[in-house]
């Protein structure tokens, strides 16, 4: 019964958010509560949720102050040169922009922290997507693909967990999987390019007067897009106050949309300015305005040094990450906005993003609490192990790789690697399948795992980009499944994942 209820709960949750019958926050609260009561949790369901929520508080604090810190750095102009550089190099071709997003996300993922990757990728690329009227769902999809694939790095977490659970050296797990990692990244970049081509064609079809037609010789140019100013001429015109816009910066101004243009490419920029929507408000709307009142050009080097210091401490992992961002945000606020009124305005400006992501993290505690507290996770794991026929014993590594795709999606990495993997590995040993093979196979499901609503980083990504989690899942899940299967297949071909 617990097995049926567990799988049914996950299925109902996914259907509700992907069909947009419920918001993710409501689905994370209501669905587990109903199924938990059916599972016999009774009044004890409250204690289950509270126990789970205790483990979420540090994550919520990390995400809250990380949003404040990077949101502030966007407001003061730290990332403006990066946005301008990206636009100069990529131009306004959606295919290049999406591919650039994948490369950036993969590069930043080298630090092993998904939250940092998504914050920096969104900060740099979302203004570009909004300016070109590209879908932010493509951004979240590509960033999720790249970060999920890179998550098998030894310092990313899952590889270390697998090695620890099976008592083997982490290098013995990761090094043979490097070809699989490379193959996964190749598939990520291929998906990114195809998504970019789709965006290019969509924009041509929906706004041919701006983007040209398929028969145009040069529908995309690299001029006139510099993150807010124009090349070859100045842009004039009034600005509208950002006050009253959803998540708008009280002290900032909205991007100018009127005035004259210089050159055809500048005309394209002027027209695309009018296409900006409220989905960019909050964390990123001010990144589009080169004349915002929150800019602090004289403090650029201080802010850069502070951000580098925060990143170094983050990677070194010598201080708890929530405290790192708490101190960093406090210093940044104090130096950039010494007046108490301005400090309060900054906190209010980023409140919508904070509420969105922290509420989902807290709501996720209901799902994880019910899964663990009612025994659903253990029952589901035991059932999956039992249904594997003995004739399939020699293929246990391959089976583990396939199972890691859905199982790491609806349970935490700790639950899978420390609860399920040792049982599977013990069974595989009877058929001559080594522990290292099992560990390597178990990490191939990570691209799929990173899209789970139980992963705080993905909740942060969709919140910052103002994307519905269901829309993200519809675009990303089947692609991550393909990447996981490719990584598993390459592991088998190279001998990293053997058969007993």
The 8 nearest C-alpha neighbors of each residue, nearest first, counted from 0:
[[1, 3, 2, 4, 38, 5, 378, 375],
 [2, 0, 4, 375, 3, 5, 378, 38],
 [1, 3, 379, 5, 0, 4, 378, 375],
 [4, 2, 0, 1, 5, 6, 7, 379],
 [3, 5, 7, 1, 2, 6, 8, 0],
 [6, 4, 2, 8, 7, 375, 3, 1],
 [5, 7, 9, 8, 3, 4, 10, 2],
 [8, 6, 4, 10, 5, 9, 3, 11],
 [7, 9, 5, 11, 6, 10, 4, 12],
 [8, 10, 12, 6, 7, 11, 13, 5],
 [9, 11, 7, 13, 12, 8, 6, 14],
 [12, 10, 14, 8, 13, 9, 7, 15],
 [11, 13, 9, 15, 10, 14, 8, 26],
 [14, 12, 10, 16, 11, 15, 17, 9],
 [15, 13, 11, 17, 12, 16, 18, 10],
 [16, 14, 20, 12, 18, 13, 17, 21],
 [15, 17, 19, 469, 13, 18, 14, 21],
 [16, 18, 469, 14, 19, 15, 13, 470],
 [17, 19, 15, 16, 20, 14, 469, 21],
 [20, 18, 16, 21, 17, 15, 22, 469],
 [19, 21, 15, 18, 16, 22, 17, 14],
 [22, 20, 19, 16, 15, 26, 25, 23],
 [21, 23, 25, 24, 16, 26, 19, 20],
 [24, 22, 26, 25, 16, 27, 21, 468],
 [25, 23, 27, 359, 22, 26, 362, 28],
 [26, 24, 28, 22, 27, 23, 29, 21],
 [25, 27, 23, 29, 28, 24, 30, 21],
 [28, 26, 24, 25, 362, 363, 23, 366],
 [27, 29, 25, 26, 362, 365, 30, 31],
 [28, 30, 32, 26, 31, 25, 27, 33],
 [29, 31, 33, 32, 26, 28, 27, 34],
 [32, 30, 34, 366, 33, 35, 29, 28],
 [31, 33, 35, 29, 30, 34, 36, 28],
 [32, 34, 36, 30, 35, 31, 29, 37],
 [35, 33, 37, 31, 36, 32, 38, 30],
 [36, 34, 38, 32, 37, 33, 40, 31],
 [35, 37, 40, 39, 38, 33, 34, 41],
 [36, 38, 34, 39, 35, 33, 40, 4],
 [39, 37, 35, 36, 40, 34, 1, 373],
 [38, 40, 36, 37, 41, 35, 373, 34],
 [39, 41, 36, 44, 35, 43, 38, 373],
 [42, 40, 43, 39, 36, 44, 35, 38],
 [41, 43, 44, 45, 40, 46, 36, 39],
 [44, 42, 45, 41, 46, 40, 47, 372],
 [43, 45, 47, 40, 42, 46, 41, 48],
 [44, 46, 48, 43, 47, 49, 42, 50],
 [45, 47, 49, 43, 48, 44, 50, 42],
 [48, 46, 44, 368, 50, 372, 45, 49],
 [47, 49, 368, 365, 51, 45, 46, 50],
 [48, 50, 52, 46, 51, 47, 45, 53],
 [51, 49, 47, 53, 48, 52, 46, 368],
 [50, 52, 368, 48, 364, 49, 53, 54],
 [51, 53, 49, 55, 364, 54, 50, 48],
 [54, 52, 55, 50, 51, 56, 49, 57],
 [53, 55, 52, 51, 56, 57, 50, 58],
 [56, 54, 52, 58, 53, 57, 59, 51],
 [57, 55, 59, 58, 53, 54, 60, 52],
 [58, 56, 60, 59, 55, 61, 321, 54],
 [57, 59, 61, 55, 56, 60, 62, 321],
 [58, 60, 56, 62, 57, 61, 357, 63],
 [61, 59, 57, 63, 58, 62, 321, 56],
 [62, 60, 321, 58, 59, 63, 64, 65],
 [61, 63, 65, 59, 60, 64, 66, 58],
 [64, 62, 60, 66, 65, 353, 61, 59],
 [63, 65, 67, 66, 324, 325, 61, 62],
 [64, 66, 62, 68, 67, 63, 324, 61],
 [67, 65, 64, 63, 69, 68, 70, 62],
 [66, 68, 64, 70, 65, 69, 71, 63],
 [69, 67, 328, 65, 71, 70, 66, 64],
 [68, 70, 72, 71, 66, 67, 65, 73],
 [71, 69, 73, 67, 282, 72, 68, 66],
 [70, 72, 74, 68, 69, 73, 67, 75],
 [73, 71, 69, 75, 74, 77, 70, 76],
 [74, 72, 70, 76, 71, 75, 77, 78],
 [73, 75, 71, 72, 76, 293, 285, 294],
 [74, 76, 294, 295, 72, 293, 73, 77],
 [77, 75, 79, 73, 294, 74, 78, 72],
 [76, 78, 72, 79, 73, 75, 299, 303],
 [77, 79, 81, 76, 80, 73, 82, 123],
 [78, 80, 82, 76, 81, 77, 83, 286],
 [81, 79, 83, 82, 78, 84, 77, 76],
 [82, 80, 84, 78, 79, 83, 85, 123],
 [83, 81, 85, 79, 84, 80, 123, 226],
 [82, 84, 225, 226, 80, 86, 81, 85],
 [85, 83, 81, 87, 82, 86, 80, 88],
 [86, 84, 82, 88, 83, 87, 89, 81],
 [85, 87, 90, 83, 89, 88, 84, 225],
 [86, 88, 84, 90, 85, 89, 83, 225],
 [87, 89, 85, 86, 90, 84, 221, 83],
 [90, 88, 86, 95, 87, 85, 96, 91],
 [221, 91, 89, 86, 87, 92, 88, 220],
 [90, 92, 221, 219, 93, 220, 89, 131],
 [91, 93, 95, 94, 219, 90, 96, 89],
 [94, 92, 96, 195, 199, 95, 97, 198],
 [195, 95, 93, 196, 97, 96, 92, 192],
 [96, 94, 98, 93, 92, 97, 89, 99],
 [95, 97, 93, 99, 94, 98, 89, 100],
 [98, 96, 100, 195, 99, 94, 95, 191],
 [99, 97, 95, 101, 191, 100, 192, 96],
 [100, 98, 96, 102, 97, 101, 95, 103],
 [99, 101, 97, 103, 98, 102, 104, 96],
 [100, 102, 98, 104, 99, 103, 141, 142],
 [101, 103, 99, 105, 100, 104, 106, 98],
 [102, 104, 106, 100, 105, 101, 99, 107],
 [105, 103, 101, 107, 106, 142, 102, 120],
 [106, 104, 108, 145, 102, 103, 107, 146],
 [105, 107, 103, 108, 104, 109, 102, 110],
 [106, 108, 104, 109, 116, 105, 103, 110],
 [109, 107, 105, 110, 106, 111, 116, 146],
 [108, 110, 107, 111, 106, 105, 149, 152],
 [111, 109, 108, 112, 314, 107, 155, 116],
 [110, 112, 155, 109, 108, 154, 113, 150],
 [113, 111, 115, 114, 110, 116, 108, 155],
 [112, 114, 116, 115, 456, 117, 111, 146],
 [113, 115, 456, 117, 116, 112, 118, 459],
 [116, 114, 118, 113, 117, 112, 119, 107],
 [117, 115, 113, 107, 114, 119, 108, 118],
 [116, 118, 120, 114, 115, 119, 460, 121],
 [119, 117, 115, 121, 116, 120, 122, 114],
 [118, 120, 122, 116, 121, 117, 115, 123],
 [121, 119, 117, 123, 122, 118, 104, 124],
 [122, 120, 125, 124, 118, 123, 119, 117],
 [121, 123, 119, 120, 124, 118, 125, 283],
 [122, 124, 120, 121, 82, 119, 125, 78],
 [123, 125, 127, 121, 126, 122, 120, 128],
 [124, 126, 128, 121, 127, 122, 129, 123],
 [127, 125, 129, 128, 124, 130, 287, 286],
 [126, 128, 130, 124, 125, 129, 131, 82],
 [129, 127, 133, 125, 131, 126, 130, 132],
 [130, 128, 132, 126, 131, 127, 275, 133],
 [129, 131, 127, 128, 132, 126, 271, 272],
 [130, 132, 128, 133, 129, 127, 271, 91],
 [133, 131, 129, 130, 128, 274, 134, 275],
 [134, 132, 128, 131, 129, 135, 198, 93],
 [133, 135, 136, 137, 132, 128, 138, 198],
 [136, 134, 138, 137, 464, 133, 139, 128],
 [137, 135, 139, 134, 138, 471, 140, 466],
 [138, 136, 140, 135, 139, 134, 141, 194],
 [137, 139, 135, 136, 141, 140, 142, 100],
 [140, 138, 142, 136, 137, 141, 143, 135],
 [141, 139, 137, 143, 475, 138, 142, 136],
 [140, 142, 144, 143, 138, 139, 101, 137],
 [141, 143, 139, 145, 144, 104, 140, 101],
 [144, 142, 140, 146, 141, 145, 147, 139],
 [145, 143, 141, 147, 142, 146, 140, 187],
 [146, 144, 105, 142, 148, 147, 143, 101],
 [145, 147, 149, 143, 148, 144, 108, 105],
 [446, 148, 146, 150, 449, 144, 149, 145],
 [147, 149, 446, 145, 150, 146, 144, 183],
 [150, 148, 146, 151, 147, 152, 145, 108],
 [149, 151, 147, 155, 152, 148, 146, 445],
 [152, 150, 149, 158, 155, 153, 442, 157],
 [151, 153, 155, 150, 154, 149, 158, 111],
 [154, 152, 158, 155, 159, 151, 173, 156],
 [153, 155, 152, 156, 111, 159, 158, 110],
 [156, 154, 111, 152, 150, 153, 151, 157],
 [155, 157, 159, 154, 158, 160, 153, 150],
 [158, 156, 160, 159, 161, 151, 155, 442],
 [159, 157, 161, 153, 160, 156, 151, 162],
 [158, 160, 162, 156, 157, 161, 153, 169],
 [159, 161, 157, 163, 158, 162, 164, 156],
 [162, 160, 158, 164, 438, 159, 163, 416],
 [163, 161, 167, 159, 169, 165, 160, 164],
 [162, 164, 166, 160, 165, 161, 159, 167],
 [163, 165, 161, 417, 162, 166, 160, 416],
 [164, 166, 162, 163, 167, 161, 434, 421],
 [167, 165, 163, 164, 162, 168, 161, 434],
 [166, 168, 162, 165, 169, 163, 435, 171],
 [169, 167, 171, 170, 162, 172, 166, 163],
 [168, 170, 172, 162, 171, 159, 173, 167],
 [171, 169, 173, 172, 168, 174, 153, 175],
 [172, 170, 168, 169, 173, 174, 435, 175],
 [171, 173, 169, 170, 439, 435, 174, 438],
 [172, 174, 170, 176, 175, 171, 169, 153],
 [173, 175, 176, 177, 170, 171, 172, 169],
 [176, 174, 495, 177, 173, 172, 171, 178],
 [175, 177, 179, 173, 174, 178, 180, 490],
 [176, 178, 180, 179, 174, 175, 181, 173],
 [179, 177, 181, 180, 176, 182, 489, 175],
 [180, 178, 486, 182, 176, 177, 489, 181],
 [181, 179, 177, 183, 178, 182, 184, 176],
 [180, 182, 178, 184, 183, 179, 177, 185],
 [183, 181, 179, 185, 180, 184, 178, 186],
 [182, 184, 180, 186, 181, 185, 482, 486],
 [185, 183, 187, 181, 186, 182, 188, 180],
 [184, 186, 182, 188, 187, 183, 189, 181],
 [185, 187, 189, 183, 184, 188, 190, 182],
 [188, 186, 184, 190, 185, 189, 191, 144],
 [187, 189, 191, 185, 190, 186, 192, 184],
 [190, 188, 186, 192, 191, 187, 185, 193],
 [189, 191, 193, 187, 188, 192, 194, 186],
 [192, 190, 188, 194, 98, 189, 193, 97],
 [191, 193, 195, 189, 194, 98, 190, 94],
 [194, 192, 196, 190, 195, 191, 197, 189],
 [195, 193, 197, 191, 196, 192, 190, 198],
 [94, 196, 194, 192, 198, 93, 97, 193],
 [195, 197, 199, 193, 94, 198, 194, 200],
 [198, 196, 194, 200, 195, 199, 201, 193],
 [197, 199, 201, 195, 196, 200, 202, 93],
 [200, 198, 196, 202, 197, 93, 201, 195],
 [199, 201, 203, 197, 198, 202, 204, 196],
 [202, 200, 198, 204, 203, 199, 197, 205],
 [203, 201, 205, 199, 204, 200, 206, 198],
 [202, 204, 207, 200, 210, 201, 206, 212],
 [203, 205, 201, 202, 206, 207, 200, 212],
 [206, 204, 202, 203, 201, 207, 200, 210],
 [205, 207, 208, 203, 209, 202, 204, 210],
 [208, 206, 211, 203, 210, 209, 212, 204],
 [207, 209, 206, 211, 210, 212, 203, 205],
 [210, 208, 207, 206, 211, 267, 270, 271],
 [211, 209, 207, 203, 218, 208, 206, 202],
 [210, 212, 207, 218, 209, 203, 208, 215],
 [211, 213, 215, 214, 203, 207, 210, 218],
 [214, 212, 215, 211, 203, 200, 218, 216],
 [215, 213, 212, 216, 211, 218, 217, 203],
 [216, 214, 212, 218, 213, 217, 211, 219],
 [215, 217, 218, 214, 213, 212, 219, 211],
 [216, 218, 219, 215, 220, 211, 214, 212],
 [219, 217, 211, 215, 210, 216, 220, 212],
 [220, 218, 217, 92, 91, 210, 221, 90],
 [219, 221, 222, 90, 91, 218, 217, 264],
 [90, 220, 222, 91, 87, 223, 224, 219],
 [223, 221, 220, 224, 264, 230, 90, 265],
 [222, 224, 230, 229, 265, 264, 225, 268],
 [225, 223, 222, 226, 86, 229, 90, 268],
 [224, 226, 83, 228, 227, 86, 223, 229],
 [227, 225, 83, 82, 224, 228, 287, 86],
 [226, 228, 289, 225, 287, 288, 229, 224],
 [229, 227, 225, 226, 230, 289, 234, 224],
 [230, 228, 223, 233, 232, 265, 224, 225],
 [229, 231, 223, 232, 222, 228, 265, 224],
 [230, 232, 261, 229, 233, 262, 223, 265],
 [231, 233, 261, 230, 229, 234, 260, 262],
 [234, 232, 229, 235, 231, 228, 261, 260],
 [233, 235, 259, 260, 258, 229, 232, 236],
 [236, 234, 258, 259, 233, 257, 237, 255],
 [235, 237, 258, 257, 255, 238, 234, 256],
 [236, 238, 255, 257, 239, 235, 256, 258],
 [239, 237, 255, 253, 254, 240, 252, 236],
 [238, 240, 253, 252, 241, 237, 255, 254],
 [239, 241, 252, 242, 253, 238, 251, 243],
 [240, 242, 252, 253, 247, 244, 251, 248],
 [243, 241, 249, 240, 244, 247, 248, 250],
 [242, 244, 241, 245, 247, 246, 249, 240],
 [245, 243, 247, 242, 241, 246, 277, 280],
 [244, 246, 247, 280, 243, 277, 281, 351],
 [245, 247, 281, 280, 351, 348, 244, 248],
 [248, 246, 244, 281, 245, 241, 280, 242],
 [247, 249, 348, 251, 250, 241, 246, 242],
 [250, 248, 242, 251, 247, 344, 241, 348],
 [249, 251, 248, 292, 293, 252, 344, 241],
 [252, 250, 291, 248, 292, 249, 241, 293],
 [253, 251, 241, 240, 291, 239, 254, 238],
 [252, 254, 241, 239, 240, 238, 288, 255],
 [255, 253, 288, 287, 256, 238, 252, 239],
 [254, 256, 238, 257, 237, 253, 236, 239],
 [257, 255, 272, 273, 254, 269, 258, 236],
 [256, 258, 236, 255, 237, 235, 259, 269],
 [259, 257, 236, 235, 234, 260, 256, 237],
 [260, 258, 235, 234, 261, 257, 236, 233],
 [261, 259, 266, 265, 234, 262, 258, 232],
 [260, 262, 232, 265, 231, 263, 259, 266],
 [261, 263, 265, 264, 260, 266, 231, 232],
 [264, 262, 266, 265, 267, 261, 260, 223],
 [265, 263, 267, 266, 223, 262, 222, 268],
 [266, 264, 268, 223, 267, 262, 263, 260],
 [265, 267, 263, 269, 264, 268, 260, 270],
 [266, 268, 264, 270, 265, 269, 209, 271],
 [269, 267, 265, 271, 266, 270, 272, 264],
 [270, 268, 266, 272, 267, 271, 265, 256],
 [271, 269, 267, 272, 268, 273, 266, 209],
 [270, 272, 274, 268, 273, 269, 130, 267],
 [273, 271, 269, 270, 274, 256, 275, 268],
 [274, 272, 271, 275, 270, 256, 269, 276],
 [273, 275, 271, 272, 276, 132, 270, 130],
 [276, 274, 273, 129, 272, 130, 132, 277],
 [275, 277, 278, 279, 274, 129, 280, 273],
 [276, 278, 280, 279, 245, 275, 244, 284],
 [279, 277, 276, 280, 465, 464, 275, 466],
 [278, 280, 284, 277, 283, 276, 281, 129],
 [281, 279, 284, 277, 246, 278, 247, 245],
 [280, 282, 246, 247, 349, 283, 284, 348],
 [281, 283, 70, 349, 280, 284, 463, 352],
 [282, 284, 286, 285, 279, 281, 280, 126],
 [283, 285, 280, 279, 286, 287, 281, 282],
 [286, 284, 287, 288, 283, 74, 251, 291],
 [285, 287, 283, 284, 288, 73, 126, 74],
 [288, 286, 285, 227, 284, 254, 126, 226],
 [287, 289, 254, 285, 290, 291, 286, 227],
 [290, 288, 227, 291, 287, 228, 286, 226],
 [291, 289, 288, 292, 252, 294, 254, 251],
 [292, 290, 251, 252, 293, 288, 289, 294],
 [291, 293, 251, 294, 250, 290, 252, 295],
 [292, 294, 75, 291, 74, 251, 295, 250],
 [295, 293, 75, 76, 292, 291, 296, 74],
 [294, 296, 75, 298, 297, 293, 76, 299],
 [297, 295, 299, 298, 294, 76, 75, 77],
 [296, 298, 295, 299, 300, 301, 294, 302],
 [297, 299, 301, 296, 295, 300, 302, 335],
 [300, 298, 296, 302, 301, 297, 303, 77],
 [301, 299, 303, 302, 298, 304, 297, 305],
 [300, 302, 304, 298, 303, 299, 305, 297],
 [303, 301, 305, 299, 300, 304, 306, 298],
 [302, 304, 300, 306, 301, 305, 299, 307],
 [305, 303, 301, 307, 302, 306, 300, 308],
 [304, 306, 302, 308, 303, 307, 301, 309],
 [305, 307, 309, 303, 308, 304, 302, 310],
 [308, 306, 310, 304, 309, 305, 311, 303],
 [307, 309, 305, 311, 306, 310, 304, 312],
 [308, 310, 306, 312, 307, 311, 313, 305],
 [311, 309, 313, 307, 308, 312, 314, 306],
 [310, 312, 308, 314, 313, 309, 315, 307],
 [313, 311, 315, 309, 310, 314, 316, 308],
 [312, 314, 310, 316, 311, 315, 309, 320],
 [313, 315, 311, 316, 312, 310, 110, 111],
 [316, 314, 312, 317, 313, 311, 318, 310],
 [315, 317, 313, 314, 318, 312, 319, 320],
 [316, 318, 315, 312, 319, 313, 314, 320],
 [317, 319, 316, 320, 323, 312, 322, 313],
 [320, 318, 322, 321, 323, 317, 316, 313],
 [319, 321, 323, 322, 318, 313, 61, 324],
 [322, 320, 61, 324, 323, 60, 319, 325],
 [321, 323, 325, 320, 324, 319, 326, 318],
 [324, 322, 320, 321, 326, 325, 327, 319],
 [323, 325, 327, 321, 326, 322, 64, 65],
 [326, 324, 322, 328, 327, 323, 64, 321],
 [325, 327, 329, 324, 323, 328, 322, 330],
 [326, 328, 324, 330, 329, 325, 323, 331],
 [329, 327, 68, 331, 325, 326, 330, 324],
 [328, 330, 326, 332, 327, 331, 333, 325],
 [331, 329, 333, 327, 332, 328, 334, 326],
 [330, 332, 328, 334, 329, 333, 335, 327],
 [333, 331, 329, 336, 335, 330, 334, 328],
 [332, 334, 337, 330, 336, 331, 335, 329],
 [333, 335, 331, 332, 336, 337, 330, 298],
 [336, 334, 332, 333, 331, 337, 295, 298],
 [335, 337, 332, 333, 338, 334, 342, 341],
 [338, 336, 333, 334, 335, 339, 332, 342],
 [339, 337, 341, 340, 336, 342, 333, 343],
 [340, 338, 342, 341, 343, 337, 336, 344],
 [339, 341, 343, 338, 342, 344, 336, 337],
 [342, 340, 344, 343, 338, 339, 336, 345],
 [343, 341, 339, 345, 344, 340, 336, 332],
 [342, 344, 346, 340, 341, 345, 347, 339],
 [345, 343, 341, 347, 342, 346, 348, 340],
 [346, 344, 348, 342, 343, 347, 341, 349],
 [345, 347, 343, 348, 344, 349, 350, 342],
 [348, 346, 350, 344, 345, 349, 343, 248],
 [347, 349, 248, 345, 346, 350, 246, 247],
 [350, 348, 347, 346, 281, 351, 352, 282],
 [349, 351, 353, 347, 352, 348, 354, 346],
 [352, 350, 354, 353, 349, 246, 355, 281],
 [351, 353, 355, 350, 354, 349, 463, 462],
 [354, 352, 350, 351, 355, 63, 356, 357],
 [353, 355, 351, 357, 352, 356, 358, 350],
 [356, 354, 352, 353, 358, 357, 462, 351],
 [355, 357, 359, 358, 459, 353, 354, 462],
 [358, 356, 360, 354, 359, 59, 355, 353],
 [357, 359, 361, 360, 356, 355, 354, 362],
 [360, 358, 362, 356, 24, 361, 357, 363],
 [361, 359, 357, 363, 362, 358, 455, 356],
 [360, 362, 358, 364, 363, 359, 357, 52],
 [361, 363, 359, 364, 360, 27, 365, 28],
 [364, 362, 360, 366, 365, 361, 27, 359],
 [363, 365, 52, 367, 362, 361, 51, 366],
 [366, 364, 48, 368, 363, 362, 367, 28],
 [367, 365, 363, 31, 369, 368, 364, 27],
 [366, 368, 370, 364, 369, 365, 371, 363],
 [369, 367, 48, 51, 47, 365, 371, 366],
 [368, 370, 372, 366, 371, 367, 373, 35],
 [371, 369, 375, 367, 376, 368, 372, 373],
 [372, 370, 374, 368, 369, 373, 376, 367],
 [371, 373, 369, 47, 374, 368, 370, 44],
 [372, 374, 375, 371, 369, 370, 40, 38],
 [373, 375, 371, 377, 372, 376, 378, 370],
 [376, 374, 370, 378, 1, 5, 377, 373],
 [377, 375, 379, 378, 370, 374, 371, 380],
 [378, 376, 380, 374, 379, 375, 381, 371],
 [377, 379, 375, 381, 380, 376, 2, 382],
 [378, 380, 2, 382, 376, 377, 381, 375],
 [381, 379, 377, 383, 382, 378, 376, 419],
 [382, 380, 384, 378, 383, 379, 377, 385],
 [383, 381, 385, 379, 384, 380, 378, 386],
 [382, 384, 380, 386, 385, 381, 379, 387],
 [385, 383, 381, 382, 386, 387, 380, 423],
 [386, 384, 382, 383, 387, 381, 388, 380],
 [385, 387, 383, 384, 388, 382, 381, 389],
 [386, 388, 385, 384, 389, 391, 383, 392],
 [389, 387, 390, 391, 386, 392, 385, 384],
 [388, 390, 392, 391, 387, 393, 430, 386],
 [391, 389, 388, 392, 393, 387, 394, 430],
 [390, 392, 389, 394, 388, 393, 395, 387],
 [391, 393, 389, 395, 394, 390, 430, 427],
 [394, 392, 499, 430, 498, 395, 391, 432],
 [393, 395, 392, 397, 498, 391, 396, 398],
 [394, 396, 398, 392, 397, 427, 393, 399],
 [397, 395, 437, 399, 398, 394, 440, 436],
 [396, 398, 400, 399, 394, 395, 401, 440],
 [397, 399, 395, 401, 400, 396, 402, 394],
 [398, 400, 402, 396, 397, 401, 441, 395],
 [399, 401, 440, 441, 397, 403, 398, 402],
 [400, 402, 398, 399, 403, 404, 397, 444],
 [403, 401, 399, 404, 400, 406, 405, 398],
 [404, 402, 444, 406, 400, 401, 407, 441],
 [403, 405, 444, 402, 401, 406, 447, 407],
 [406, 404, 408, 407, 403, 402, 409, 447],
 [407, 405, 403, 408, 409, 404, 402, 410],
 [406, 408, 448, 410, 403, 409, 405, 404],
 [409, 407, 448, 451, 405, 406, 410, 447],
 [410, 408, 407, 406, 405, 451, 411, 9],
 [411, 409, 407, 408, 406, 414, 412, 415],
 [410, 412, 414, 413, 407, 415, 409, 453],
 [411, 413, 415, 414, 416, 407, 157, 410],
 [412, 414, 411, 416, 415, 417, 160, 418],
 [415, 413, 418, 411, 412, 417, 416, 410],
 [416, 414, 419, 412, 418, 413, 417, 420],
 [415, 417, 420, 413, 161, 418, 412, 414],
 [416, 418, 164, 413, 414, 415, 419, 420],
 [419, 417, 414, 415, 416, 420, 421, 422],
 [418, 420, 415, 422, 421, 416, 380, 417],
 [419, 421, 416, 423, 422, 424, 418, 415],
 [422, 420, 424, 423, 419, 425, 165, 418],
 [423, 421, 425, 420, 424, 419, 426, 418],
 [422, 424, 420, 426, 421, 425, 427, 419],
 [425, 423, 427, 421, 426, 422, 420, 434],
 [426, 424, 422, 428, 427, 423, 421, 429],
 [425, 427, 423, 424, 428, 429, 422, 430],
 [426, 428, 424, 432, 429, 430, 425, 395],
 [429, 427, 431, 432, 425, 430, 426, 424],
 [428, 430, 427, 431, 426, 425, 432, 392],
 [431, 429, 428, 393, 427, 432, 392, 499],
 [430, 432, 499, 428, 429, 433, 427, 393],
 [433, 431, 499, 428, 427, 430, 498, 393],
 [434, 432, 436, 435, 428, 431, 437, 427],
 [433, 435, 437, 436, 424, 438, 165, 432],
 [434, 436, 438, 437, 433, 172, 439, 171],
 [437, 435, 496, 439, 433, 434, 438, 497],
 [436, 438, 396, 434, 440, 435, 439, 441],
 [439, 437, 435, 441, 161, 440, 436, 434],
 [440, 438, 436, 441, 172, 437, 442, 435],
 [439, 441, 400, 437, 438, 442, 443, 396],
 [440, 442, 400, 438, 439, 443, 403, 399],
 [441, 443, 444, 440, 445, 439, 151, 158],
 [444, 442, 483, 445, 441, 440, 487, 400],
 [445, 443, 404, 403, 483, 442, 447, 446],
 [444, 446, 448, 447, 443, 442, 147, 449],
 [147, 447, 445, 148, 479, 448, 449, 444],
 [448, 446, 479, 445, 449, 444, 450, 404],
 [449, 447, 408, 445, 407, 450, 451, 446],
 [448, 450, 147, 447, 451, 446, 445, 454],
 [451, 449, 448, 447, 457, 452, 143, 454],
 [450, 452, 408, 453, 454, 448, 449, 409],
 [453, 451, 454, 458, 450, 457, 363, 455],
 [452, 454, 451, 363, 455, 411, 409, 367],
 [453, 455, 452, 451, 456, 457, 449, 458],
 [456, 454, 458, 457, 360, 453, 459, 452],
 [455, 457, 114, 459, 458, 454, 113, 460],
 [458, 456, 460, 459, 455, 454, 450, 461],
 [459, 457, 455, 456, 460, 461, 356, 462],
 [458, 460, 456, 462, 457, 356, 461, 463],
 [461, 459, 457, 463, 458, 462, 117, 464],
 [460, 462, 466, 464, 458, 463, 459, 465],
 [463, 461, 465, 459, 460, 464, 356, 355],
 [462, 464, 460, 465, 461, 459, 352, 282],
 [463, 465, 461, 466, 462, 135, 460, 121],
 [466, 464, 462, 463, 278, 461, 467, 279],
 [467, 465, 461, 464, 136, 468, 462, 135],
 [466, 468, 470, 469, 471, 461, 465, 462],
 [469, 467, 471, 470, 472, 466, 461, 23],
 [468, 470, 17, 16, 472, 471, 467, 473],
 [471, 469, 473, 467, 472, 468, 17, 474],
 [470, 472, 468, 469, 474, 473, 136, 475],
 [473, 471, 469, 475, 476, 474, 470, 468],
 [474, 472, 470, 471, 475, 469, 476, 17],
 [473, 475, 472, 471, 476, 140, 470, 477],
 [474, 476, 472, 140, 478, 477, 473, 471],
 [477, 475, 479, 472, 478, 480, 474, 473],
 [478, 476, 480, 479, 475, 481, 474, 473],
 [477, 479, 481, 480, 475, 476, 482, 474],
 [478, 480, 482, 447, 476, 481, 446, 477],
 [479, 481, 477, 483, 478, 482, 447, 476],
 [480, 482, 478, 484, 479, 483, 485, 477],
 [481, 483, 479, 485, 480, 484, 183, 486],
 [484, 482, 480, 486, 443, 444, 485, 481],
 [483, 485, 487, 481, 486, 482, 488, 480],
 [486, 484, 488, 482, 487, 483, 489, 481],
 [487, 485, 179, 483, 489, 488, 484, 183],
 [488, 486, 484, 490, 485, 489, 443, 483],
 [489, 487, 485, 491, 490, 486, 484, 492],
 [488, 490, 492, 486, 491, 179, 487, 485],
 [491, 489, 495, 487, 496, 493, 488, 492],
 [490, 492, 496, 494, 488, 489, 493, 495],
 [491, 493, 489, 490, 494, 488, 495, 496],
 [494, 492, 490, 491, 495, 489, 496, 178],
 [493, 495, 491, 496, 492, 497, 490, 175],
 [494, 496, 490, 175, 493, 491, 497, 176],
 [497, 495, 491, 436, 490, 494, 440, 439],
 [496, 498, 494, 436, 491, 495, 499, 396],
 [497, 499, 394, 393, 432, 396, 496, 395],
 [498, 393, 432, 431, 430, 497, 394, 392]]
